[in-house]
Amino acid sequence: MMLPTNPYAASKAAAELMVMSYMHSFKLPGIITRGNNVYGPRQYPEKLIPKFIFRMERRQKLCVHGKGTPRRSYLYVDDAAEAYRRVLFYGQIGEIYNVGTKDEISVLEVTKTIIKMFGLEEEEENWIDFVEDRHFNDQRYFISTKKLEDMGLKPKVSFEEGIKRTIEWYRKNKDHWNENEVSGHLFRIRGVQCMTE
């Protein structure tokens, strides 16, 4: 049963229901996938991991909502792509597949991992700026990946290795994203100004 807790989640549930209605009414051969928290090279820096890497490259503080306790299952982009490929070619019509990993990491743990990867763990408190928590900030999005595991699929890239690869890509491609174009995503969080000094 879907029980969305905020308008964004409700829009995702509505999209699924729309697909299901077409499958029922018009026999559309559909497969639904539910993925979340995919990260890796080339990701637009509005999401947590690329945003924090982008900011650390510029020696700017990392803004953490509340205490950073929400837990997420972060999946490296190569593993996500393989999961979608497997579902596309071997999935069953009418099924729903959750694309993710069993490993859950808090936002604060992600923040500290990125700081450590930049060699600044001894002064991590100087790099974290705790800001007001978001409204309706779900504490976790745990999903069962059993159907993919039954297809013989498990993530190959650990979180630590994925972060390392992602940071390396951003370091080699510092000008890939124009800072003026992405500054709104980097400096303002839900109306709260994130200090950059």
Residue pairs with C-beta under 8 A, 6 or more apart in sequence:
2 13
2 16
4 10
4 12
4 13
5 136
5 138
6 135
6 136
6 138
9 138
12 34
16 32
16 96
19 28
19 30
19 32
20 30
20 32
22 28
22 30
23 29
23 30
23 94
29 93
30 93
30 94
31 87
31 88
31 91
31 92
31 93
31 94
31 95
31 96
31 97
32 95
32 96
32 97
33 83
33 84
33 87
33 96
33 97
33 98
33 99
34 96
34 97
34 98
34 99
34 100
34 143
35 75
35 80
35 83
35 84
35 98
35 99
35 100
36 72
36 73
36 75
36 99
36 100
36 141
36 143
37 72
37 73
37 74
37 75
37 100
37 141
38 74
38 75
38 76
38 77
38 80
39 47
39 48
39 49
39 50
39 74
39 75
39 76
39 77
39 162
39 166
40 76
40 77
40 78
40 162
40 165
40 166
40 169
41 77
41 165
41 166
41 169
41 170
41 173
42 169
42 176
43 49
43 50
43 77
43 166
44 50
44 177
44 182
44 185
45 51
45 53
45 54
45 177
45 182
45 185
45 186
46 182
46 185
48 107
48 110
49 74
49 110
49 114
49 163
49 166
50 166
50 170
51 185
51 186
52 62
52 110
52 111
52 114
53 114
53 166
53 167
53 170
54 170
54 177
54 182
54 186
55 61
55 62
55 186
55 196
56 62
56 114
56 115
56 118
56 120
56 127
57 170
57 171
57 174
58 179
58 196
60 186
60 196
60 197
61 126
61 127
61 128
61 129
61 194
61 195
61 196
61 197
62 111
62 114
62 115
62 127
62 128
62 129
63 129
63 130
63 131
63 189
63 192
63 194
64 107
64 108
64 111
64 128
64 129
64 130
64 131
65 107
65 131
65 132
65 133
65 134
65 137
65 189
66 130
66 132
66 133
66 134
66 137
67 108
67 130
67 133
68 106
68 107
68 108
68 109
68 111
68 130
69 106
69 107
69 108
69 139
70 106
70 107
70 137
70 138
70 139
70 140
71 104
71 105
71 106
71 107
71 139
71 140
71 142
72 104
72 105
72 106
72 107
72 110
72 140
72 141
73 100
73 101
73 102
73 103
73 104
73 105
73 141
73 142
73 143
74 101
74 103
74 105
74 110
74 159
74 162
75 83
75 99
75 100
75 101
75 155
76 155
76 157
76 159
76 161
76 162
76 165
78 156
78 157
79 101
79 155
79 156
79 157
80 99
82 153
82 156
83 97
83 99
83 148
83 153
84 99
86 148
86 151
86 153
87 97
87 99
87 148
90 151
91 97
91 151
95 147
96 147
97 147
97 148
98 143
98 144
98 145
98 147
98 148
99 145
99 148
100 143
100 145
101 145
101 155
102 145
103 155
103 159
104 140
104 142
105 113
105 159
108 128
111 128
112 121
112 124
113 159
113 160
113 163
114 163
114 167
115 121
115 124
115 127
115 128
116 124
117 163
117 164
117 167
118 167
120 126
120 127
129 194
129 195
131 189
131 192
131 194
132 190
132 192
134 190
148 154
157 165
170 176
179 186
186 194
187 193
187 194
187 196
188 194
